[in-house]
């Protein structure tokens, strides 16, 4: 990003509230939130519902992965790329009808910087920050310890949410934001309800109520859509069923990309998986295209490293390890496992993970690896695998944008410790825009060559709507299921 002033186009002004019968949208979803405060709970379920819809940030990510204005109408960056000055839109208000002012920004950022009860996923994004100051009621100055290309991008996600200071004590039960919707109700296991925020400061939504309805069985969600109970399927998790929605007079199919790298993750604290030859053998031993065809209906891009195609440093690394069982067996023999080895594969009960685990177990058996598959409810997976590190291998889609830097943190649940990789990530973050792209490409290739994981495929963005619904993005480039432009003509 060039130093100096960066002008951004501000949001347009509010529309009149809807009249007559309320406009209600029913949205089918799978990954239910595990809590309502995006700063204190892990998992993508919470920002999926609340980010940009209920909570807003200074800047946001658009459907092409670019930074756009939100609460900040513009910002400037000092010549040394360390001081950011944000000018807030003076019309911005919280749902409580109180102003979104500089003190609210300082309070929200300081809360993350202090870290009390805040997840590592969020506090790590604020690590570059040295200080946050209110210069006046509409101007905030953030000073970084060192230049960081990633920091502003991260501020478009959960770490950058600006909370209503008056609601901080009850965020677990009552989200307090400035978005076009306000939180209304959460019935665990059933739905999260949002309602139109009549105090919204920007372009008002044309929808009065939204229900995110949760389905443990993706086929039941498809049936609900076909029977008219849903207006949107937010993430088609049975791509084999796509033909059911092939009638263009009834349905619109939106197909794009996501940031969701489906990763066969290795616990590098396991001595067997700390061996490069073992990791390479596993990569050679899995036919990823056949897995995509079997598990995800042939929908899903092969990537080869922790980079999505909407990232500026994307390169096709999917052929780093091609399917070669003979080579896999030879590598296991060189590693001293000619007689085989046994590994535990603990996966969450998300739609893609158990079928992928069974496919992988069958393929790795052919090269001499016995895979013991265990399926866990997602909350238990978060506790035992993600937090406690009790696993050998796991499968999960990492949907956070530009999250390759997680591999630079040896305390992250993979426990991947490669100082050379971490150094590349650091230099890329602190360098110029061109240096960032060049160094991030090097980092992605290093990760692939080192078989730090097995990148199975990139989740496609498969959204189904009725013909009456419009305004959804083609690509999912953030953690949000963004409803800010959604409309229906019924």
C-alpha positions in Angstrom: 0.0 0.0 0.0 1.4 3.4 -1.0 2.3 5.8 1.8 0.3 9.0 2.0 -3.4 9.7 1.8 -5.7 7.0 0.6 -9.1 8.3 -0.3 -12.0 5.9 -0.1 -15.6 6.3 -1.2 -18.0 6.5 1.8 -21.2 4.6 2.2 -24.3 6.1 0.7 -27.1 7.4 2.9 -30.0 5.4 4.4 -33.0 4.2 2.5 -36.5 4.5 4.0 -37.6 1.6 6.2 -39.5 -1.1 4.5 -43.3 -0.8 4.4 -46.1 -3.4 4.5 -45.5 -7.0 5.2 -42.0 -7.7 6.7 -39.4 -9.1 4.3 -38.0 -12.3 5.9 -35.0 -14.3 4.6 -34.4 -17.9 5.7 -30.8 -19.0 5.2 -29.6 -22.5 5.6 -26.2 -22.9 7.2 -24.1 -25.6 8.9 -21.4 -24.1 11.1 -23.3 -22.8 14.1 -21.6 -20.2 16.4 -20.1 -21.4 19.6 -20.6 -18.0 21.2 -21.7 -14.4 20.2 -18.6 -12.4 20.9 -16.2 -12.8 17.9 -13.3 -11.8 20.1 -13.7 -14.5 22.7 -14.6 -17.6 20.8 -12.8 -19.6 18.1 -14.3 -20.9 14.9 -15.8 -19.3 11.9 -19.5 -19.6 12.9 -19.7 -16.4 14.8 -18.2 -14.0 12.3 -20.1 -15.8 9.5 -23.3 -14.4 10.9 -22.2 -11.2 12.6 -19.3 -9.7 10.7 -20.4 -6.8 8.4 -24.1 -7.7 9.2 -24.2 -6.7 12.9 -20.6 -5.6 13.5 -18.5 -3.2 11.4 -14.8 -2.4 11.0 -12.9 0.6 9.9 -12.3 -1.0 6.5 -13.8 -4.1 4.9 -12.8 -6.7 2.3 -14.8 -6.8 -0.9 -15.6 -9.7 -3.2 -12.3 -9.4 -5.0 -10.2 -9.3 -1.9 -9.6 -5.6 -1.9 -9.8 -3.2 1.0 -12.8 -0.8 1.0 -14.2 1.8 3.3 -16.6 1.1 6.1 -16.6 3.1 9.3 -13.5 5.0 8.1 -14.3 7.3 5.2 -10.6 7.6 4.4 -7.2 7.0 6.0 -3.6 8.1 5.5 -0.3 6.3 6.1 3.0 7.9 7.2 6.1 7.7 5.0 7.6 5.0 7.2 4.4 2.9 7.0 4.0 2.9 10.7 1.4 5.5 11.5 -2.2 5.1 10.3 -4.6 8.0 10.6 -8.3 7.1 10.2 -11.0 9.7 9.5 -14.3 8.3 10.7 -17.6 8.9 8.9 -19.3 11.4 11.1 -22.7 9.9 10.5 -21.8 6.4 11.8 -23.9 5.2 14.7 -24.3 2.1 16.8 -27.6 0.3 16.9 -28.1 2.0 20.3 -28.2 5.3 18.3 -25.0 6.5 19.9 -22.1 7.8 17.7 -19.3 5.6 16.5 -16.6 8.1 17.5 -12.8 7.9 18.0 -13.2 6.9 21.7 -15.2 3.9 20.7 -12.4 2.8 18.3 -9.8 3.3 21.0 -11.9 1.4 23.5 -12.4 -1.5 21.1 -8.7 -1.7 20.1 -7.4 -1.3 23.6 -9.7 -4.2 24.7 -8.0 -6.4 22.2 -4.5 -5.2 23.0 -5.1 -6.0 26.7 -6.1 -9.5 25.7 -8.2 -10.4 28.8 -10.3 -13.3 27.7 -9.6 -12.6 24.0 -8.6 -15.5 21.7 -5.1 -15.8 20.3 -6.7 -15.7 16.9 -7.7 -12.1 17.5 -4.9 -10.8 19.8 -2.3 -11.9 17.3 -3.7 -9.6 14.7 -3.0 -6.6 17.0 0.6 -7.7 17.8 2.1 -5.0 15.5 0.3 -2.2 17.3 2.2 0.1 19.7 -0.5 2.7 20.5 -4.0 3.9 19.6 -5.0 7.5 20.1 -8.1 9.7 19.6 -6.9 12.9 17.9 -10.4 14.3 18.0 -13.9 12.9 18.0 -13.7 11.6 14.4 -9.9 10.9 14.0 -7.9 7.9 15.3 -4.2 7.5 15.1 -2.7 4.0 15.2 1.1 3.6 15.5 2.7 0.3 14.7 5.9 -1.0 16.3 7.1 -1.9 12.8 5.6 -1.7 9.3 3.1 -4.4 8.6 1.4 -5.1 5.3 -1.0 -7.6 6.9 -2.2 -5.4 9.8 -4.7 -3.3 7.9 -6.1 -6.3 6.1 -6.6 -8.0 9.4 -8.5 -5.0 10.7 -11.2 -5.9 8.2 -11.9 -9.0 10.2 -12.9 -9.9 13.7 -9.9 -8.2 15.3 -10.9 -4.9 13.9 -14.6 -4.9 15.0 -15.7 -1.6 16.6 -17.9 -2.5 19.6 -20.4 -0.2 21.3 -18.6 0.7 24.5 -22.0 0.7 26.4 -22.5 -3.0 25.5 -19.1 -4.5 26.3 -20.3 -6.3 29.5 -23.0 -8.3 27.7 -21.4 -9.2 24.3 -21.8 -12.9 25.1 -25.6 -12.6 25.0 -26.3 -9.3 23.1 -23.9 -8.2 20.3 -23.6 -4.4 20.2 -22.5 -3.2 16.8 -23.2 -0.6 14.1 -24.2 -2.8 11.2 -27.4 -2.8 9.1 -28.8 -5.6 11.2 -29.1 -6.0 15.0 -29.0 -9.3 16.9 -32.4 -10.5 18.0 -32.3 -14.1 19.2 -30.3 -17.3 19.2 -32.0 -20.6 19.8 -29.1 -23.1 20.1 -29.1 -25.8 17.5 -31.9 -24.1 15.6 -31.3 -20.5 14.4 -29.8 -17.1 14.9 -32.2 -14.3 14.2 -31.2 -10.8 13.0 -33.5 -7.8 12.5 -33.2 -4.6 10.5 -31.3 -1.9 12.4 -33.5 1.2 12.0 -30.7 3.4 13.2 -28.3 2.3 10.6 -26.1 5.2 9.3 -25.4 3.9 5.8 -27.5 2.3 3.1 -30.4 0.6 4.9 -31.0 -3.1 4.3 -34.1 -4.0 2.3 -34.7 -7.0 4.5 -36.5 -6.8 7.8 -35.6 -10.2 9.4 -33.0 -12.8 8.8 -33.0 -16.4 10.2 -29.7 -18.4 9.9 -31.2 -21.9 10.3 -28.7 -24.7 11.1 -28.7 -28.2 9.7 -26.6 -31.1 11.0 -27.7 -33.1 7.9 -26.9 -31.2 4.7 -29.4 -33.3 2.8 -32.1 -32.1 5.1 -31.0 -28.5 4.3 -31.3 -29.3 0.5 -34.8 -30.7 1.1 -35.8 -27.6 3.0 -34.6 -25.4 0.1 -36.5 -27.6 -2.5 -39.7 -27.4 -0.4 -39.6 -23.6 -0.2 -38.6 -23.4 3.5 -35.4 -21.6 2.7 -34.5 -18.7 0.5 -30.7 -19.3 0.5 -28.3 -22.1 1.0 -25.3 -20.3 2.3 -22.8 -23.2 1.6 -23.9 -26.2 -0.4 -22.2 -29.0 1.4 -23.4 -31.8 -0.9 -22.1 -30.6 -4.2 -23.3 -33.8 -5.7 -26.8 -32.4 -5.2 -26.2 -29.4 -7.4 -28.3 -30.8 -10.3 -31.4 -30.6 -8.0 -31.2 -26.8 -8.3 -30.7 -26.7 -12.0 -34.0 -25.1 -12.9 -33.1 -21.5 -13.8 -36.7 -20.4 -13.4 -36.6 -21.4 -9.7 -33.0 -21.1 -8.5 -29.8 -19.1 -9.0 -26.5 -21.0 -8.4 -23.6 -18.8 -7.4 -20.2 -20.4 -7.8 -17.0 -18.8 -6.9 -13.9 -19.2 -4.7 -13.4 -19.0 -0.9 -10.4 -18.7 1.4 -11.2 -22.1 2.8 -8.2 -24.3 2.4 -9.2 -27.9 3.4 -6.1 -29.0 5.2 -4.9 -32.4 6.2 -3.0 -31.0 9.2 -0.1 -32.8 10.8 0.8 -32.5 14.5 4.6 -31.8 14.2 5.1 -32.7 17.8 4.5 -36.3 16.8 8.0 -37.7 16.1 6.8 -39.7 13.1 5.2 -36.6 11.5 8.3 -34.5 12.3 10.0 -36.7 9.7 9.9 -34.9 6.3 9.9 -38.3 4.5 6.8 -39.4 6.3 5.0 -36.2 5.5 6.1 -36.5 1.9 4.9 -40.1 1.7 1.5 -39.1 3.0 1.3 -36.3 0.3 2.3 -38.8 -2.4 -0.1 -41.4 -1.1 -3.3 -39.4 -1.5 -5.0 -38.8 -4.9 -6.4 -35.4 -4.2 -8.4 -35.0 -7.4 -10.0 -38.4 -6.8 -10.8 -37.2 -3.3 -12.5 -34.0 -4.6 -14.4 -36.1 -7.1 -15.5 -38.5 -4.4 -16.1 -36.2 -1.5 -17.1 -32.9 -3.0 -18.7 -33.7 -6.3 -15.6 -32.6 -8.3 -16.1 -29.0 -7.1 -13.0 -27.6 -5.5 -9.6 -26.3 -6.7 -6.3 -28.1 -6.0 -3.9 -25.6 -4.5 -0.8 -27.2 -3.0 -0.1 -24.6 -0.3 -1.9 -22.2 2.1 -2.8 -19.6 -0.5 -6.1 -18.8 -2.2 -6.4 -17.6 -5.8 -7.7 -14.2 -4.7 -4.4 -13.5 -2.9 -1.8 -11.4 -4.9 0.9 -14.1 -4.4 -1.0 -17.1 -5.5 0.8 -19.6 -7.7 -0.4 -23.1 -8.7 1.6 -25.4 -6.4 -0.8 -28.3 -6.7 1.7 -30.5 -8.6 4.4 -30.3 -5.9 3.3 -33.9 -4.8 1.5 -35.9 -7.5 -0.2 -39.2 -6.6 2.5 -41.8 -6.6 2.0 -44.7 -4.2 5.3 -46.4 -5.2 7.2 -43.3 -4.2 5.2 -43.1 -1.0 6.2 -46.6 0.0 9.8 -46.0 -0.8 9.9 -42.8 1.4 8.3 -44.7 4.3 10.9 -47.4 3.9 13.7 -44.8 4.0 12.2 -43.3 7.1 12.3 -46.7 8.8 8.6 -47.6 8.5 8.8 -50.4 6.0 6.6 -52.5 8.2 4.1 -49.6 8.5 2.9 -47.0 11.1 -0.3 -46.1 12.8 -1.7 -42.6 13.0 -4.9 -41.1 14.6 -7.0 -38.9 12.4 -9.4 -36.9 14.5 -11.8 -34.8 12.5 -14.8 -32.6 13.3 -18.2 -33.7 12.1 -18.3 -31.0 9.4 -19.7 -32.1 6.0 -16.4 -32.5 4.2 -14.3 -34.0 7.0 -15.6 -37.5 7.8 -16.0 -38.6 4.2 -12.5 -37.1 3.4 -11.1 -39.0 6.4 -12.5 -42.3 5.3 -11.2 -41.8 1.7 -7.7 -40.9 3.1 -7.7 -43.9 5.5 -8.4 -46.2 2.6 -5.7 -44.7 0.4 -3.0 -44.6 3.0 -3.7 -48.2 4.0 -2.3 -49.1 0.5 1.1 -47.5 1.3 1.4 -49.1 4.7 -0.1 -46.4 7.0 -2.9 -47.5 9.3 -5.3 -44.5 10.0 -7.5 -44.6 13.0 -10.4 -42.3 12.2 -12.3 -40.6 15.1 -15.2 -38.2 14.4 -15.8 -35.4 17.0 -18.5 -32.8 17.4 -17.0 -29.4 16.4 -17.0 -28.0 20.0 -15.1 -31.1 21.2 -12.7 -30.8 18.2 -12.0 -27.2 19.2 -11.3 -28.3 22.8 -9.3 -31.5 22.2 -7.6 -31.0 18.8 -7.3 -27.3 18.3 -6.7 -26.3 21.9 -5.2 -29.3 23.5 -3.3 -30.7 20.5 -4.5 -34.3 21.1 -4.2 -35.7 17.6 -1.8 -36.9 15.0 -3.6 -35.7 11.9 -6.8 -33.8 11.4 -8.9 -32.3 8.6 -10.5 -28.8 8.7 -11.1 -25.9 6.3 -9.2 -22.9 7.4 -11.4 -20.1 6.1 -9.6 -17.0 7.5 -8.3 -14.8 4.7 -4.5 -14.8 4.2 -3.8 -17.2 7.1 -0.6 -18.7 5.8 1.2 -16.9 8.7 -0.3 -19.4 11.1 2.5 -21.7 10.0 5.0 -19.2 11.4 3.7 -19.7 14.9 5.1 -22.8 16.5 2.5 -22.5 19.3 -0.3 -22.9 16.8 -2.0 -26.3 17.0 0.1 -27.7 14.1 3.3 -27.0 16.1 5.2 -26.4 12.8 8.5 -24.8 13.7 10.5 -23.5 10.7 12.6 -20.4 11.5 13.4 -19.9 7.8 9.7 -19.8 6.9 8.9 -17.5 9.8 11.7 -15.1 8.7 10.2 -15.0 5.2 6.8 -14.1 6.6 8.2 -11.4 8.8 10.2 -9.8 5.9 7.2 -10.0 3.6 5.1 -8.2 6.1 7.6 -5.4 6.7 8.7 -5.0 3.1 7.3 -3.0 0.2 4.2 -4.1 -1.7 6.3 -5.8 -4.4 8.7 -7.4 -1.8 5.6 -8.8 0.0 4.4 -10.5 -3.2 7.8 -11.9 -4.0 8.6 -13.1 -0.5 5.1 -14.6 0.1 5.5 -16.7 -3.1 8.8 -18.0 -1.7 7.1 -18.7 1.6 4.2 -20.6 0.0 6.6 -22.7 -2.0 8.8 -23.5 1.0 5.7 -24.6 2.9 4.7 -26.9 0.0 8.2 -28.4 -0.5 8.4 -29.1 3.2 5.1 -30.9 3.2 4.1 -29.0 6.3 0.5 -30.2 5.6 -1.4 -31.8 2.8 -3.6 -29.2 1.2 -6.5 -31.4 -0.1 -8.5 -28.7 -1.9 -9.9 -25.2 -1.7 -13.6 -25.1 -0.8 -15.7 -23.6 -3.6 -18.2 -20.9 -2.8 -21.5 -22.7 -3.8 -24.5 -20.6 -2.8 -28.1 -21.4 -3.9 -30.8 -18.8 -3.9 -34.4 -18.5 -5.1 -34.8 -16.4 -8.2 -36.2 -13.5 -6.1 -32.9 -13.1 -4.2 -30.0 -10.9 -5.4 -27.0 -9.0 -4.1 -24.7 -11.8 -2.8 -21.0 -11.8 -3.7 -19.7 -14.5 -6.0 -16.5 -15.0 -4.0 -16.2 -15.5 -0.2 -13.1 -13.4 0.6 -13.8 -12.8 4.3 -15.3 -14.7 7.2 -18.6 -13.0 6.7 -21.8 -14.2 4.9 -22.3 -10.6 3.9 -26.0 -9.6 3.6 -25.4 -5.8 3.4 -26.5 -5.7 -0.3 -29.0 -8.6 -0.3 -32.5 -7.9 -1.6 -35.6 -9.9 -2.7 -38.2 -8.8 -5.1 -41.0 -10.9 -3.8 
